[in-house]
Amino acid sequence: MIFNNPEKQIKNNFMENKSILDQIINNHQAEEVARLDAIEIINNLFSELNERERDVLVRRFGLHGQDKETLEDIGKIHSLTRERIRQIETSSIKRLRQLETLDNHLAGLKNIIIHLLEEHGGLIEKEYLFNNLVNFSIGSGKKDNNEIKHKRHFYFLISKLLHDEFEEIKDSELFKESFKLKYQSLEHLEALTRELLGKIKEAKKIFLTEDLINLSKELNVYKANEDKFNLSNSLDISGILVNDLFKEPVDAINKNKAVYSIMQAARKIEQNKFGHWGIDDWREIKPKTINDKIYLILKNSGKPMHFVEIADKINQIGFDKKPANAATVHNELILDDKYILVGRGLYGLKEWGYEKGTVAEIVEKMIINSSGPLSREEIINKVLEQRIVKKATINLALMNREKFELTPDGKYNIKKTRVLA
């Protein structure tokens, strides 16, 4: 058979082989992910320990899903000194590290973490890493009441048994607690973090995720190290991006994991409950008072809300452990000029264009600011832009003959004696 276009045929063969290779790689990853059950891995490893050794490790690292226990408390349970418990902990971990079968137990987990780290530029914030591992372990979008238990099992495996592969970062000036590849250089990651931090402070505004990713890609450090940031994206992390309050740009994140990882790991950069990024001590990122929370709730709702609904929303979102009650919220709304009463118990933001005053006062301002008298229909339409009230309430306000008078053509004007006064 003679090919009319040999170059095209070579390209087609290459793409076909590449597709087969990708499929093999993906199938291998799928097998590794299927074995990514940290609880099962630890149960198998701990079967090599005696009952007391297992109990000490389980209690010390909270592997039972409860609070981690102190050496002293565990010592009381076993009638041993805290020093003896420490020795048992150390020797038990050493025994696990020396198991001939250890590599077989950890191979799948190690490969997945390496792959995750490589696609994220070599550095991943600890909680973000655990979220990915738990998602891979229990399946995308599934809920598990033992999520904390899963994370503690992953932490034990990574920090105690895979310490030769991965390094834990705890006291970094720039990064939160994170993990990195053992011999990964952080120089370009630190440089991009500093430049990005400076740009956010300079902009003095919050960013959506995709906007911040795009800003990062325009920075000098990114352009100078593009090959280190523009990495493969075969792992789909969309399962951890599902959120009830906002929608993340899944494709943009999957294609720019290294930049997104820096956004997650940077100590001074934070994302608020509504998906906006900024400096961690900004009130719009981390609200400090009930007033801050009210403002965030209203701003992100985009419409007026009842004060009881605002209080319920604050408690539902859970900015912190401080509960909000309706009376306190109502008091804040009354006292602060940036909130406007627009209906019965309903409040909006002044920055949306709402003005203070009763319906009659609103109508009075409208007529004064207009070029002349206004018809009933014009007044009703304009008032409904400012207030959430019934038309009957507006009609009742227009019946105030001390403020308004009808013109010969049936329109409403300010009473002349009132204007003169």
ZIJO-V266701 format. One record per residue. N is the residue number from 1. RES is the residue in one small letter. SS is DSSP state (h for helix, s for strand, l for the rest). Layout:
n=N res=RES ss=SS
n=N res=RES ss=SS
This chain:
n=1 res=m ss=l
n=2 res=i ss=l
n=3 res=f ss=l
n=4 res=n ss=l
n=5 res=n ss=l
n=6 res=p ss=h
n=7 res=e ss=h
n=8 res=k ss=h
n=9 res=q ss=h
n=10 res=i ss=h
n=11 res=k ss=h
n=12 res=n ss=h
n=13 res=n ss=h
n=14 res=f ss=h
n=15 res=m ss=h
n=16 res=e ss=h
n=17 res=n ss=h
n=18 res=k ss=h
n=19 res=s ss=h
n=20 res=i ss=h
n=21 res=l ss=h
n=22 res=d ss=h
n=23 res=q ss=h
n=24 res=i ss=h
n=25 res=i ss=h
n=26 res=n ss=h
n=27 res=n ss=h
n=28 res=h ss=h
n=29 res=q ss=h
n=30 res=a ss=h
n=31 res=e ss=h
n=32 res=e ss=h
n=33 res=v ss=h
n=34 res=a ss=h
n=35 res=r ss=l
n=36 res=l ss=l
n=37 res=d ss=l
n=38 res=a ss=h
n=39 res=i ss=h
n=40 res=e ss=h
n=41 res=i ss=h
n=42 res=i ss=h
n=43 res=n ss=h
n=44 res=n ss=h
n=45 res=l ss=h
n=46 res=f ss=h
n=47 res=s ss=l
n=48 res=e ss=l
n=49 res=l ss=l
n=50 res=n ss=l
n=51 res=e ss=h
n=52 res=r ss=h
n=53 res=e ss=h
n=54 res=r ss=h
n=55 res=d ss=h
n=56 res=v ss=h
n=57 res=l ss=h
n=58 res=v ss=h
n=59 res=r ss=h
n=60 res=r ss=h
n=61 res=f ss=l
n=62 res=g ss=l
n=63 res=l ss=l
n=64 res=h ss=l
n=65 res=g ss=l
n=66 res=q ss=l
n=67 res=d ss=l
n=68 res=k ss=l
n=69 res=e ss=l
n=70 res=t ss=l
n=71 res=l ss=h
n=72 res=e ss=h
n=73 res=d ss=h
n=74 res=i ss=h
n=75 res=g ss=h
n=76 res=k ss=h
n=77 res=i ss=h
n=78 res=h ss=h
n=79 res=s ss=l
n=80 res=l ss=l
n=81 res=t ss=l
n=82 res=r ss=h
n=83 res=e ss=h
n=84 res=r ss=h
n=85 res=i ss=h
n=86 res=r ss=h
n=87 res=q ss=h
n=88 res=i ss=h
n=89 res=e ss=h
n=90 res=t ss=h
n=91 res=s ss=h
n=92 res=s ss=h
n=93 res=i ss=h
n=94 res=k ss=h
n=95 res=r ss=h
n=96 res=l ss=h
n=97 res=r ss=h
n=98 res=q ss=l
n=99 res=l ss=l
n=100 res=e ss=l
n=101 res=t ss=l
n=102 res=l ss=h
n=103 res=d ss=h
n=104 res=n ss=h
n=105 res=h ss=h
n=106 res=l ss=h
n=107 res=a ss=h
n=108 res=g ss=h
n=109 res=l ss=h
n=110 res=k ss=h
n=111 res=n ss=h
n=112 res=i ss=h
n=113 res=i ss=h
n=114 res=i ss=h
n=115 res=h ss=h
n=116 res=l ss=h
n=117 res=l ss=h
n=118 res=e ss=h
n=119 res=e ss=h
n=120 res=h ss=l
n=121 res=g ss=l
n=122 res=g ss=l
n=123 res=l ss=s
n=124 res=i ss=s
n=125 res=e ss=s
n=126 res=k ss=h
n=127 res=e ss=h
n=128 res=y ss=h
n=129 res=l ss=h
n=130 res=f ss=h
n=131 res=n ss=h
n=132 res=n ss=h
n=133 res=l ss=h
n=134 res=v ss=h
n=135 res=n ss=h
n=136 res=f ss=h
n=137 res=s ss=h
n=138 res=i ss=h
n=139 res=g ss=l
n=140 res=s ss=l
n=141 res=g ss=l
n=142 res=k ss=l
n=143 res=k ss=l
n=144 res=d ss=l
n=145 res=n ss=l
n=146 res=n ss=l
n=147 res=e ss=h
n=148 res=i ss=h
n=149 res=k ss=h
n=150 res=h ss=h
n=151 res=k ss=h
n=152 res=r ss=h
n=153 res=h ss=h
n=154 res=f ss=h
n=155 res=y ss=h
n=156 res=f ss=h
n=157 res=l ss=h
n=158 res=i ss=h
n=159 res=s ss=h
n=160 res=k ss=h
n=161 res=l ss=h
n=162 res=l ss=l
n=163 res=h ss=l
n=164 res=d ss=l
n=165 res=e ss=l
n=166 res=f ss=s
n=167 res=e ss=s
n=168 res=e ss=s
n=169 res=i ss=s
n=170 res=k ss=l
n=171 res=d ss=l
n=172 res=s ss=l
n=173 res=e ss=l
n=174 res=l ss=l
n=175 res=f ss=s
n=176 res=k ss=l
n=177 res=e ss=l
n=178 res=s ss=s
n=179 res=f ss=s
n=180 res=k ss=s
n=181 res=l ss=s
n=182 res=k ss=l
n=183 res=y ss=l
n=184 res=q ss=l
n=185 res=s ss=l
n=186 res=l ss=l
n=187 res=e ss=h
n=188 res=h ss=h
n=189 res=l ss=h
n=190 res=e ss=h
n=191 res=a ss=h
n=192 res=l ss=h
n=193 res=t ss=h
n=194 res=r ss=h
n=195 res=e ss=h
n=196 res=l ss=h
n=197 res=l ss=h
n=198 res=g ss=h
n=199 res=k ss=h
n=200 res=i ss=h
n=201 res=k ss=h
n=202 res=e ss=h
n=203 res=a ss=h
n=204 res=k ss=l
n=205 res=k ss=l
n=206 res=i ss=l
n=207 res=f ss=s
n=208 res=l ss=l
n=209 res=t ss=h
n=210 res=e ss=h
n=211 res=d ss=h
n=212 res=l ss=h
n=213 res=i ss=h
n=214 res=n ss=h
n=215 res=l ss=h
n=216 res=s ss=h
n=217 res=k ss=h
n=218 res=e ss=l
n=219 res=l ss=l
n=220 res=n ss=h
n=221 res=v ss=h
n=222 res=y ss=h
n=223 res=k ss=h
n=224 res=a ss=h
n=225 res=n ss=l
n=226 res=e ss=h
n=227 res=d ss=h
n=228 res=k ss=h
n=229 res=f ss=h
n=230 res=n ss=l
n=231 res=l ss=l
n=232 res=s ss=l
n=233 res=n ss=l
n=234 res=s ss=l
n=235 res=l ss=l
n=236 res=d ss=l
n=237 res=i ss=l
n=238 res=s ss=h
n=239 res=g ss=h
n=240 res=i ss=h
n=241 res=l ss=l
n=242 res=v ss=l
n=243 res=n ss=l
n=244 res=d ss=l
n=245 res=l ss=l
n=246 res=f ss=l
n=247 res=k ss=l
n=248 res=e ss=l
n=249 res=p ss=l
n=250 res=v ss=h
n=251 res=d ss=h
n=252 res=a ss=h
n=253 res=i ss=h
n=254 res=n ss=h
n=255 res=k ss=h
n=256 res=n ss=l
n=257 res=k ss=h
n=258 res=a ss=h
n=259 res=v ss=h
n=260 res=y ss=h
n=261 res=s ss=h
n=262 res=i ss=h
n=263 res=m ss=h
n=264 res=q ss=h
n=265 res=a ss=h
n=266 res=a ss=s
n=267 res=r ss=l
n=268 res=k ss=l
n=269 res=i ss=s
n=270 res=e ss=s
n=271 res=q ss=s
n=272 res=n ss=l
n=273 res=k ss=l
n=274 res=f ss=l
n=275 res=g ss=l
n=276 res=h ss=l
n=277 res=w ss=s
n=278 res=g ss=s
n=279 res=i ss=s
n=280 res=d ss=l
n=281 res=d ss=l
n=282 res=w ss=l
n=283 res=r ss=l
n=284 res=e ss=l
n=285 res=i ss=l
n=286 res=k ss=l
n=287 res=p ss=l
n=288 res=k ss=l
n=289 res=t ss=l
n=290 res=i ss=h
n=291 res=n ss=h
n=292 res=d ss=h
n=293 res=k ss=h
n=294 res=i ss=h
n=295 res=y ss=h
n=296 res=l ss=h
n=297 res=i ss=h
n=298 res=l ss=h
n=299 res=k ss=h
n=300 res=n ss=h
n=301 res=s ss=h
n=302 res=g ss=l
n=303 res=k ss=l
n=304 res=p ss=l
n=305 res=m ss=s
n=306 res=h ss=s
n=307 res=f ss=h
n=308 res=v ss=h
n=309 res=e ss=h
n=310 res=i ss=h
n=311 res=a ss=h
n=312 res=d ss=h
n=313 res=k ss=h
n=314 res=i ss=h
n=315 res=n ss=h
n=316 res=q ss=h
n=317 res=i ss=h
n=318 res=g ss=l
n=319 res=f ss=l
n=320 res=d ss=l
n=321 res=k ss=l
n=322 res=k ss=l
n=323 res=p ss=l
n=324 res=a ss=l
n=325 res=n ss=l
n=326 res=a ss=h
n=327 res=a ss=h
n=328 res=t ss=h
n=329 res=v ss=h
n=330 res=h ss=h
n=331 res=n ss=h
n=332 res=e ss=h
n=333 res=l ss=h
n=334 res=i ss=h
n=335 res=l ss=h
n=336 res=d ss=l
n=337 res=d ss=l
n=338 res=k ss=l
n=339 res=y ss=s
n=340 res=i ss=s
n=341 res=l ss=s
n=342 res=v ss=s
n=343 res=g ss=s
n=344 res=r ss=l
n=345 res=g ss=l
n=346 res=l ss=s
n=347 res=y ss=s
n=348 res=g ss=s
n=349 res=l ss=s
n=350 res=k ss=h
n=351 res=e ss=h
n=352 res=w ss=h
n=353 res=g ss=l
n=354 res=y ss=l
n=355 res=e ss=l
n=356 res=k ss=l
n=357 res=g ss=l
n=358 res=t ss=l
n=359 res=v ss=h
n=360 res=a ss=h
n=361 res=e ss=h
n=362 res=i ss=h
n=363 res=v ss=h
n=364 res=e ss=h
n=365 res=k ss=h
n=366 res=m ss=h
n=367 res=i ss=h
n=368 res=i ss=h
n=369 res=n ss=h
n=370 res=s ss=l
n=371 res=s ss=l
n=372 res=g ss=l
n=373 res=p ss=l
n=374 res=l ss=s
n=375 res=s ss=l
n=376 res=r ss=h
n=377 res=e ss=h
n=378 res=e ss=h
n=379 res=i ss=h
n=380 res=i ss=h
n=381 res=n ss=h
n=382 res=k ss=h
n=383 res=v ss=h
n=384 res=l ss=h
n=385 res=e ss=h
n=386 res=q ss=h
n=387 res=r ss=l
n=388 res=i ss=l
n=389 res=v ss=l
n=390 res=k ss=l
n=391 res=k ss=h
n=392 res=a ss=h
n=393 res=t ss=h
n=394 res=i ss=h
n=395 res=n ss=h
n=396 res=l ss=h
n=397 res=a ss=h
n=398 res=l ss=h
n=399 res=m ss=l
n=400 res=n ss=l
n=401 res=r ss=l
n=402 res=e ss=l
n=403 res=k ss=l
n=404 res=f ss=s
n=405 res=e ss=s
n=406 res=l ss=s
n=407 res=t ss=l
n=408 res=p ss=l
n=409 res=d ss=l
n=410 res=g ss=l
n=411 res=k ss=l
n=412 res=y ss=s
n=413 res=n ss=s
n=414 res=i ss=s
n=415 res=k ss=l
n=416 res=k ss=h
n=417 res=t ss=h
n=418 res=r ss=h
n=419 res=v ss=h
n=420 res=l ss=h
n=421 res=a ss=l
